[in-house]
Amino acid sequence: AHARDLAEARQRPVLRGLLAEGYFQRAVILGRREGRPEIAGVAELPGGKLIYRGEM
């Protein structure tokens, strides 16, 4: 599933339901550094607490 961030994911009807039902344990936030994709962070769900932050 794709969204700009966790807040946007929670606004999408299908994702909102899946997130509310606990189908996901973590969300991986992707970003870009110098044009290359990288992991910007990992959030624990359902609360969204950031448990890993990349070097962005």
PQR file of N, CA, C, O and H, with PARSE charges and radii, in Angstrom:
ATOM      1  N   ALA A   1       0.848  -1.173   0.000 -0.4000 1.5000
ATOM      2  CA  ALA A   1       0.000   0.000   0.000 -0.0000 2.0000
ATOM      3  C   ALA A   1       0.891   1.233   0.000  0.5500 1.7000
ATOM      4  O   ALA A   1       1.946   1.241   0.635 -0.5500 1.4000
ATOM      5  N   HIS A   2       0.479   2.252  -0.697 -0.4000 1.5000
ATOM      6  CA  HIS A   2       1.296   3.452  -0.815 -0.0000 2.0000
ATOM      7  C   HIS A   2       0.533   4.684  -0.346  0.5500 1.7000
ATOM      8  O   HIS A   2      -0.662   4.832  -0.599 -0.5500 1.4000
ATOM      9  H   HIS A   2      -0.378   2.245  -1.213  0.4000 1.0000
ATOM     10  N   ALA A   3       1.247   5.554   0.335 -0.4000 1.5000
ATOM     11  CA  ALA A   3       0.731   6.855   0.751 -0.0000 2.0000
ATOM     12  C   ALA A   3       1.936   7.748   1.021  0.5500 1.7000
ATOM     13  O   ALA A   3       3.037   7.253   1.260 -0.5500 1.4000
ATOM     14  H   ALA A   3       2.218   5.434   0.540  0.4000 1.0000
ATOM     15  N   ARG A   4       1.733   9.032   0.986 -0.4000 1.5000
ATOM     16  CA  ARG A   4       2.822   9.980   1.235 -0.0000 2.0000
ATOM     17  C   ARG A   4       3.345   9.862   2.663  0.5500 1.7000
ATOM     18  O   ARG A   4       4.545   9.983   2.907 -0.5500 1.4000
ATOM     19  H   ARG A   4       0.838   9.434   0.792  0.4000 1.0000
ATOM     20  N   ASP A   5       2.433   9.626   3.599 -0.4000 1.5000
ATOM     21  CA  ASP A   5       2.808   9.457   4.999 -0.0000 2.0000
ATOM     22  C   ASP A   5       1.695   8.691   5.709  0.5500 1.7000
ATOM     23  O   ASP A   5       0.689   8.340   5.092 -0.5500 1.4000
ATOM     24  H   ASP A   5       1.458   9.529   3.401  0.4000 1.0000
ATOM     25  N   LEU A   6       1.873   8.435   6.989 -0.4000 1.5000
ATOM     26  CA  LEU A   6       0.897   7.646   7.741 -0.0000 2.0000
ATOM     27  C   LEU A   6      -0.447   8.363   7.849  0.5500 1.7000
ATOM     28  O   LEU A   6      -1.497   7.721   7.840 -0.5500 1.4000
ATOM     29  H   LEU A   6       2.690   8.721   7.489  0.4000 1.0000
ATOM     30  N   ALA A   7      -0.418   9.683   7.951 -0.4000 1.5000
ATOM     31  CA  ALA A   7      -1.675  10.446   8.022 -0.0000 2.0000
ATOM     32  C   ALA A   7      -2.488  10.275   6.739  0.5500 1.7000
ATOM     33  O   ALA A   7      -3.706  10.104   6.791 -0.5500 1.4000
ATOM     34  H   ALA A   7       0.435  10.205   7.959  0.4000 1.0000
ATOM     35  N   GLU A   8      -1.812  10.322   5.588 -0.4000 1.5000
ATOM     36  CA  GLU A   8      -2.522  10.130   4.323 -0.0000 2.0000
ATOM     37  C   GLU A   8      -3.053   8.703   4.223  0.5500 1.7000
ATOM     38  O   GLU A   8      -4.161   8.492   3.731 -0.5500 1.4000
ATOM     39  H   GLU A   8      -0.822  10.461   5.546  0.4000 1.0000
ATOM     40  N   ALA A   9      -2.285   7.731   4.677 -0.4000 1.5000
ATOM     41  CA  ALA A   9      -2.738   6.331   4.645 -0.0000 2.0000
ATOM     42  C   ALA A   9      -4.021   6.168   5.452  0.5500 1.7000
ATOM     43  O   ALA A   9      -4.922   5.431   5.051 -0.5500 1.4000
ATOM     44  H   ALA A   9      -1.384   7.903   5.077  0.4000 1.0000
ATOM     45  N   ARG A  10      -4.101   6.855   6.583 -0.4000 1.5000
ATOM     46  CA  ARG A  10      -5.294   6.749   7.440 -0.0000 2.0000
ATOM     47  C   ARG A  10      -6.512   7.421   6.820  0.5500 1.7000
ATOM     48  O   ARG A  10      -7.637   7.158   7.245 -0.5500 1.4000
ATOM     49  H   ARG A  10      -3.369   7.453   6.908  0.4000 1.0000
ATOM     50  N   GLN A  11      -6.317   8.276   5.832 -0.4000 1.5000
ATOM     51  CA  GLN A  11      -7.438   8.945   5.162 -0.0000 2.0000
ATOM     52  C   GLN A  11      -7.995   8.129   4.004  0.5500 1.7000
ATOM     53  O   GLN A  11      -9.129   8.356   3.582 -0.5500 1.4000
ATOM     54  H   GLN A  11      -5.404   8.490   5.487  0.4000 1.0000
ATOM     55  N   ARG A  12      -7.230   7.199   3.490 -0.4000 1.5000
ATOM     56  CA  ARG A  12      -7.689   6.380   2.360 -0.0000 2.0000
ATOM     57  C   ARG A  12      -8.641   5.310   2.871  0.5500 1.7000
ATOM     58  O   ARG A  12      -8.303   4.585   3.807 -0.5500 1.4000
ATOM     59  H   ARG A  12      -6.309   7.015   3.833  0.4000 1.0000
ATOM     60  N   PRO A  13      -9.819   5.196   2.279 -0.5600 1.5000
ATOM     61  CA  PRO A  13     -10.853   4.296   2.810  0.2800 2.0000
ATOM     62  C   PRO A  13     -10.400   2.857   3.047  0.5500 1.7000
ATOM     63  O   PRO A  13     -10.640   2.313   4.125 -0.5500 1.4000
ATOM     64  N   VAL A  14      -9.761   2.236   2.079 -0.4000 1.5000
ATOM     65  CA  VAL A  14      -9.356   0.834   2.254 -0.0000 2.0000
ATOM     66  C   VAL A  14      -8.250   0.714   3.295  0.5500 1.7000
ATOM     67  O   VAL A  14      -8.309  -0.152   4.168 -0.5500 1.4000
ATOM     68  H   VAL A  14      -9.566   2.678   1.203  0.4000 1.0000
ATOM     69  N   LEU A  15      -7.248   1.575   3.204 -0.4000 1.5000
ATOM     70  CA  LEU A  15      -6.154   1.513   4.177 -0.0000 2.0000
ATOM     71  C   LEU A  15      -6.635   1.839   5.581  0.5500 1.7000
ATOM     72  O   LEU A  15      -6.181   1.229   6.550 -0.5500 1.4000
ATOM     73  H   LEU A  15      -7.200   2.277   2.495  0.4000 1.0000
ATOM     74  N   ARG A  16      -7.541   2.787   5.700 -0.4000 1.5000
ATOM     75  CA  ARG A  16      -8.079   3.150   7.018 -0.0000 2.0000
ATOM     76  C   ARG A  16      -8.662   1.919   7.693  0.5500 1.7000
ATOM     77  O   ARG A  16      -8.409   1.678   8.874 -0.5500 1.4000
ATOM     78  H   ARG A  16      -7.910   3.282   4.913  0.4000 1.0000
ATOM     79  N   GLY A  17      -9.444   1.135   6.947 -0.4000 1.5000
ATOM     80  CA  GLY A  17     -10.035  -0.077   7.507 -0.0000 2.0000
ATOM     81  C   GLY A  17      -8.993  -1.105   7.896  0.5500 1.7000
ATOM     82  O   GLY A  17      -9.072  -1.701   8.970 -0.5500 1.4000
ATOM     83  H   GLY A  17      -9.649   1.330   5.988  0.4000 1.0000
ATOM     84  N   LEU A  18      -8.012  -1.317   7.023 -0.4000 1.5000
ATOM     85  CA  LEU A  18      -6.961  -2.294   7.319 -0.0000 2.0000
ATOM     86  C   LEU A  18      -6.126  -1.870   8.523  0.5500 1.7000
ATOM     87  O   LEU A  18      -5.776  -2.698   9.364 -0.5500 1.4000
ATOM     88  H   LEU A  18      -7.947  -0.834   6.150  0.4000 1.0000
ATOM     89  N   LEU A  19      -5.808  -0.590   8.605 -0.4000 1.5000
ATOM     90  CA  LEU A  19      -5.049  -0.085   9.752 -0.0000 2.0000
ATOM     91  C   LEU A  19      -5.858  -0.217  11.041  0.5500 1.7000
ATOM     92  O   LEU A  19      -5.323  -0.613  12.076 -0.5500 1.4000
ATOM     93  H   LEU A  19      -6.092   0.083   7.922  0.4000 1.0000
ATOM     94  N   ALA A  20      -7.138   0.114  10.975 -0.4000 1.5000
ATOM     95  CA  ALA A  20      -8.006   0.035  12.159 -0.0000 2.0000
ATOM     96  C   ALA A  20      -8.165  -1.401  12.646  0.5500 1.7000
ATOM     97  O   ALA A  20      -8.280  -1.639  13.848 -0.5500 1.4000
ATOM     98  H   ALA A  20      -7.573   0.436  10.134  0.4000 1.0000
ATOM     99  N   GLU A  21      -8.173  -2.357  11.721 -0.4000 1.5000
ATOM    100  CA  GLU A  21      -8.334  -3.769  12.083 -0.0000 2.0000
ATOM    101  C   GLU A  21      -7.024  -4.416  12.522  0.5500 1.7000
ATOM    102  O   GLU A  21      -7.021  -5.577  12.932 -0.5500 1.4000
ATOM    103  H   GLU A  21      -8.080  -2.163  10.744  0.4000 1.0000
ATOM    104  N   GLY A  22      -5.914  -3.687  12.443 -0.4000 1.5000
ATOM    105  CA  GLY A  22      -4.634  -4.205  12.909 -0.0000 2.0000
ATOM    106  C   GLY A  22      -3.930  -5.152  11.952  0.5500 1.7000
ATOM    107  O   GLY A  22      -3.170  -6.017  12.386 -0.5500 1.4000
ATOM    108  H   GLY A  22      -5.917  -2.744  12.110  0.4000 1.0000
ATOM    109  N   TYR A  23      -4.172  -5.001  10.660 -0.4000 1.5000
ATOM    110  CA  TYR A  23      -3.531  -5.871   9.674 -0.0000 2.0000
ATOM    111  C   TYR A  23      -2.036  -5.600   9.519  0.5500 1.7000
ATOM    112  O   TYR A  23      -1.304  -6.456   9.021 -0.5500 1.4000
ATOM    113  H   TYR A  23      -4.790  -4.298  10.307  0.4000 1.0000
ATOM    114  N   PHE A  24      -1.582  -4.439   9.933 -0.4000 1.5000
ATOM    115  CA  PHE A  24      -0.170  -4.083   9.800 -0.0000 2.0000
ATOM    116  C   PHE A  24       0.438  -3.862  11.178  0.5500 1.7000
ATOM    117  O   PHE A  24      -0.201  -3.299  12.066 -0.5500 1.4000
ATOM    118  H   PHE A  24      -2.177  -3.745  10.338  0.4000 1.0000
ATOM    119  N   GLN A  25       1.679  -4.312  11.347 -0.4000 1.5000
ATOM    120  CA  GLN A  25       2.404  -4.097  12.597 -0.0000 2.0000
ATOM    121  C   GLN A  25       3.335  -2.895  12.495  0.5500 1.7000
ATOM    122  O   GLN A  25       3.593  -2.213  13.487 -0.5500 1.4000
ATOM    123  H   GLN A  25       2.199  -4.769  10.626  0.4000 1.0000
ATOM    124  N   ARG A  26       3.836  -2.643  11.291 -0.4000 1.5000
ATOM    125  CA  ARG A  26       4.763  -1.539  11.079 -0.0000 2.0000
ATOM    126  C   ARG A  26       4.514  -0.896   9.719  0.5500 1.7000
ATOM    127  O   ARG A  26       3.975  -1.518   8.804 -0.5500 1.4000
ATOM    128  H   ARG A  26       3.626  -3.197  10.486  0.4000 1.0000
ATOM    129  N   ALA A  27       4.919   0.355   9.616 -0.4000 1.5000
ATOM    130  CA  ALA A  27       4.869   1.070   8.342 -0.0000 2.0000
ATOM    131  C   ALA A  27       6.287   1.517   8.011  0.5500 1.7000
ATOM    132  O   ALA A  27       6.975   2.081   8.863 -0.5500 1.4000
ATOM    133  H   ALA A  27       5.357   0.860  10.359  0.4000 1.0000
ATOM    134  N   VAL A  28       6.721   1.273   6.799 -0.4000 1.5000
ATOM    135  CA  VAL A  28       8.042   1.693   6.344 -0.0000 2.0000
ATOM    136  C   VAL A  28       7.870   2.982   5.547  0.5500 1.7000
ATOM    137  O   VAL A  28       7.104   3.032   4.585 -0.5500 1.4000
ATOM    138  H   VAL A  28       6.162   0.815   6.108  0.4000 1.0000
ATOM    139  N   ILE A  29       8.587   4.014   5.958 -0.4000 1.5000
ATOM    140  CA  ILE A  29       8.520   5.309   5.293 -0.0000 2.0000
ATOM    141  C   ILE A  29       9.731   5.418   4.374  0.5500 1.7000
ATOM    142  O   ILE A  29      10.876   5.354   4.821 -0.5500 1.4000
ATOM    143  H   ILE A  29       9.209   3.973   6.739  0.4000 1.0000
ATOM    144  N   LEU A  30       9.458   5.582   3.091 -0.4000 1.5000
ATOM    145  CA  LEU A  30      10.535   5.666   2.110 -0.0000 2.0000
ATOM    146  C   LEU A  30      10.804   7.111   1.751  0.5500 1.7000
ATOM    147  O   LEU A  30       9.904   7.950   1.804 -0.5500 1.4000
ATOM    148  H   LEU A  30       8.527   5.634   2.728  0.4000 1.0000
ATOM    149  N   GLY A  31      12.028   7.400   1.389 -0.4000 1.5000
ATOM    150  CA  GLY A  31      12.410   8.736   0.971 -0.0000 2.0000
ATOM    151  C   GLY A  31      13.483   8.643  -0.096  0.5500 1.7000
ATOM    152  O   GLY A  31      13.769   7.560  -0.606 -0.5500 1.4000
ATOM    153  H   GLY A  31      12.759   6.718   1.347  0.4000 1.0000
ATOM    154  N   ARG A  32      14.072   9.775  -0.430 -0.4000 1.5000
ATOM    155  CA  ARG A  32      15.159   9.807  -1.418 -0.0000 2.0000
ATOM    156  C   ARG A  32      16.292  10.650  -0.870  0.5500 1.7000
ATOM    157  O   ARG A  32      16.076  11.667  -0.211 -0.5500 1.4000
ATOM    158  H   ARG A  32      13.839  10.655  -0.016  0.4000 1.0000
ATOM    159  N   ARG A  33      17.494  10.208  -1.154 -0.4000 1.5000
ATOM    160  CA  ARG A  33      18.694  10.965  -0.797 -0.0000 2.0000
ATOM    161  C   ARG A  33      19.588  10.956  -2.026  0.5500 1.7000
ATOM    162  O   ARG A  33      19.971   9.898  -2.525 -0.5500 1.4000
ATOM    163  H   ARG A  33      17.670   9.382  -1.689  0.4000 1.0000
ATOM    164  N   GLU A  34      19.911  12.140  -2.502 -0.4000 1.5000
ATOM    165  CA  GLU A  34      20.742  12.285  -3.698 -0.0000 2.0000
ATOM    166  C   GLU A  34      20.187  11.466  -4.860  0.5500 1.7000
ATOM    167  O   GLU A  34      20.940  10.861  -5.623 -0.5500 1.4000
ATOM    168  H   GLU A  34      19.599  12.999  -2.097  0.4000 1.0000
ATOM    169  N   GLY A  35      18.853  11.455  -4.984 -0.4000 1.5000
ATOM    170  CA  GLY A  35      18.195  10.762  -6.074 -0.0000 2.0000
ATOM    171  C   GLY A  35      18.026   9.271  -5.887  0.5500 1.7000
ATOM    172  O   GLY A  35      17.448   8.605  -6.746 -0.5500 1.4000
ATOM    173  H   GLY A  35      18.241  11.946  -4.364  0.4000 1.0000
ATOM    174  N   ARG A  36      18.514   8.734  -4.789 -0.4000 1.5000
ATOM    175  CA  ARG A  36      18.414   7.297  -4.534 -0.0000 2.0000
ATOM    176  C   ARG A  36      17.367   7.021  -3.462  0.5500 1.7000
ATOM    177  O   ARG A  36      17.270   7.756  -2.479 -0.5500 1.4000
ATOM    178  H   ARG A  36      18.983   9.275  -4.092  0.4000 1.0000
ATOM    179  N   PRO A  37      16.586   5.963  -3.653 -0.5600 1.5000
ATOM    180  CA  PRO A  37      15.596   5.611  -2.628  0.2800 2.0000
ATOM    181  C   PRO A  37      16.276   5.072  -1.376  0.5500 1.7000
ATOM    182  O   PRO A  37      17.308   4.404  -1.451 -0.5500 1.4000
ATOM    183  N   GLU A  38      15.680   5.374  -0.221 -0.4000 1.5000
ATOM    184  CA  GLU A  38      16.194   4.854   1.044 -0.0000 2.0000
ATOM    185  C   GLU A  38      15.058   4.762   2.049  0.5500 1.7000
ATOM    186  O   GLU A  38      13.990   5.344   1.859 -0.5500 1.4000
ATOM    187  H   GLU A  38      14.842   5.917  -0.160  0.4000 1.0000
ATOM    188  N   ILE A  39      15.304   4.031   3.107 -0.4000 1.5000
ATOM    189  CA  ILE A  39      14.331   3.940   4.191 -0.0000 2.0000
ATOM    190  C   ILE A  39      14.515   5.162   5.079  0.5500 1.7000
ATOM    191  O   ILE A  39      15.568   5.344   5.689 -0.5500 1.4000
ATOM    192  H   ILE A  39      16.172   3.559   3.262  0.4000 1.0000
ATOM    193  N   ALA A  40      13.480   5.999   5.146 -0.4000 1.5000
ATOM    194  CA  ALA A  40      13.536   7.214   5.950 -0.0000 2.0000
ATOM    195  C   ALA A  40      13.140   6.937   7.392  0.5500 1.7000
ATOM    196  O   ALA A  40      13.563   7.649   8.304 -0.5500 1.4000
ATOM    197  H   ALA A  40      12.624   5.850   4.650  0.4000 1.0000
ATOM    198  N   GLY A  41      12.325   5.899   7.601 -0.4000 1.5000
ATOM    199  CA  GLY A  41      11.909   5.565   8.952 -0.0000 2.0000
ATOM    200  C   GLY A  41      11.003   4.352   8.973  0.5500 1.7000
ATOM    201  O   GLY A  41      10.501   3.901   7.943 -0.5500 1.4000
ATOM    202  H   GLY A  41      11.981   5.321   6.860  0.4000 1.0000
ATOM    203  N   VAL A  42      10.809   3.835  10.179 -0.4000 1.5000
ATOM    204  CA  VAL A  42       9.883   2.728  10.401 -0.0000 2.0000
ATOM    205  C   VAL A  42       9.020   3.114  11.598  0.5500 1.7000
ATOM    206  O   VAL A  42       9.535   3.478  12.656 -0.5500 1.4000
ATOM    207  H   VAL A  42      11.218   4.201  11.016  0.4000 1.0000
ATOM    208  N   ALA A  43       7.709   3.032  11.420 -0.4000 1.5000
ATOM    209  CA  ALA A  43       6.769   3.383  12.484 -0.0000 2.0000
ATOM    210  C   ALA A  43       6.055   2.131  12.975  0.5500 1.7000
ATOM    211  O   ALA A  43       5.621   1.298  12.179 -0.5500 1.4000
ATOM    212  H   ALA A  43       7.291   2.737  10.560  0.4000 1.0000
ATOM    213  N   GLU A  44       5.939   2.010  14.289 -0.4000 1.5000
ATOM    214  CA  GLU A  44       5.203   0.897  14.878 -0.0000 2.0000
ATOM    215  C   GLU A  44       3.719   1.257  14.887  0.5500 1.7000
ATOM    216  O   GLU A  44       3.341   2.385  15.207 -0.5500 1.4000
ATOM    217  H   GLU A  44       6.291   2.687  14.935  0.4000 1.0000
ATOM    218  N   LEU A  45       2.906   0.303  14.541 -0.4000 1.5000
ATOM    219  CA  LEU A  45       1.466   0.536  14.485 -0.0000 2.0000
ATOM    220  C   LEU A  45       0.777  -0.211  15.621  0.5500 1.7000
ATOM    221  O   LEU A  45       1.291  -1.240  16.060 -0.5500 1.4000
ATOM    222  H   LEU A  45       3.213  -0.613  14.281  0.4000 1.0000
ATOM    223  N   PRO A  46      -0.356   0.261  16.110 -0.5600 1.5000
ATOM    224  CA  PRO A  46      -1.228   1.249  15.494  0.2800 2.0000
ATOM    225  C   PRO A  46      -0.897   2.695  15.827  0.5500 1.7000
ATOM    226  O   PRO A  46      -1.412   3.596  15.164 -0.5500 1.4000
ATOM    227  N   GLY A  47      -0.067   2.954  16.819 -0.4000 1.5000
ATOM    228  CA  GLY A  47       0.151   4.327  17.257 -0.0000 2.0000
ATOM    229  C   GLY A  47       0.944   5.212  16.324  0.5500 1.7000
ATOM    230  O   GLY A  47       0.762   6.430  16.331 -0.5500 1.4000
ATOM    231  H   GLY A  47       0.351   2.223  17.357  0.4000 1.0000
ATOM    232  N   GLY A  48       1.819   4.635  15.519 -0.4000 1.5000
ATOM    233  CA  GLY A  48       2.632   5.426  14.612 -0.0000 2.0000
ATOM    234  C   GLY A  48       3.937   5.906  15.218  0.5500 1.7000
ATOM    235  O   GLY A  48       4.599   6.776  14.651 -0.5500 1.4000
ATOM    236  H   GLY A  48       1.967   3.646  15.513  0.4000 1.0000
ATOM    237  N   LYS A  49       4.325   5.340  16.389 -0.4000 1.5000
ATOM    238  CA  LYS A  49       5.578   5.744  17.032 -0.0000 2.0000
ATOM    239  C   LYS A  49       6.750   5.355  16.139  0.5500 1.7000
ATOM    240  O   LYS A  49       6.860   4.206  15.711 -0.5500 1.4000
ATOM    241  H   LYS A  49       3.788   4.634  16.850  0.4000 1.0000
ATOM    242  N   LEU A  50       7.625   6.319  15.861 -0.4000 1.5000
ATOM    243  CA  LEU A  50       8.783   6.086  15.015 -0.0000 2.0000
ATOM    244  C   LEU A  50       9.803   5.257  15.792  0.5500 1.7000
ATOM    245  O   LEU A  50      10.298   5.692  16.832 -0.5500 1.4000
ATOM    246  H   LEU A  50       7.536   7.253  16.209  0.4000 1.0000
ATOM    247  N   ILE A  51      10.117   4.059  15.284 -0.4000 1.5000
ATOM    248  CA  ILE A  51      11.068   3.182  15.973 -0.0000 2.0000
ATOM    249  C   ILE A  51      12.414   3.133  15.253  0.5500 1.7000
ATOM    250  O   ILE A  51      13.382   2.585  15.778 -0.5500 1.4000
ATOM    251  H   ILE A  51       9.715   3.706  14.439  0.4000 1.0000
ATOM    252  N   TYR A  52      12.472   3.700  14.063 -0.4000 1.5000
ATOM    253  CA  TYR A  52      13.732   3.824  13.327 -0.0000 2.0000
ATOM    254  C   TYR A  52      13.654   5.084  12.487  0.5500 1.7000
ATOM    255  O   TYR A  52      12.649   5.345  11.827 -0.5500 1.4000
ATOM    256  H   TYR A  52      11.686   4.146  13.636  0.4000 1.0000
ATOM    257  N   ARG A  53      14.710   5.850  12.520 -0.4000 1.5000
ATOM    258  CA  ARG A  53      14.786   7.055  11.689 -0.0000 2.0000
ATOM    259  C   ARG A  53      16.062   6.964  10.864  0.5500 1.7000
ATOM    260  O   ARG A  53      17.153   6.781  11.405 -0.5500 1.4000
ATOM    261  H   ARG A  53      15.526   5.637  13.057  0.4000 1.0000
ATOM    262  N   GLY A  54      15.916   7.092   9.556 -0.4000 1.5000
ATOM    263  CA  GLY A  54      17.075   7.078   8.664 -0.0000 2.0000
ATOM    264  C   GLY A  54      17.868   8.361   8.819  0.5500 1.7000
ATOM    265  O   GLY A  54      17.579   9.182   9.689 -0.5500 1.4000
ATOM    266  H   GLY A  54      15.030   7.240   9.116  0.4000 1.0000
ATOM    267  N   GLU A  55      18.850   8.522   7.988 -0.4000 1.5000
ATOM    268  CA  GLU A  55      19.753   9.673   8.088 -0.0000 2.0000
ATOM    269  C   GLU A  55      19.328  10.840   7.221  0.5500 1.7000
ATOM    270  O   GLU A  55      20.173  11.649   6.839 -0.5500 1.4000
ATOM    271  H   GLU A  55      19.085   7.855   7.282  0.4000 1.0000
ATOM    272  N   MET A  56      18.056  10.956   6.897 -0.4000 1.5000
ATOM    273  CA  MET A  56      17.595  12.045   6.027 -0.0000 2.0000
ATOM    274  C   MET A  56      17.654  13.362   6.745  0.5500 1.7000
ATOM    275  O   MET A  56      17.304  14.394   6.172 -0.5500 1.4000
ATOM    276  H   MET A  56      17.370  10.298   7.207  0.4000 1.0000
TER
END
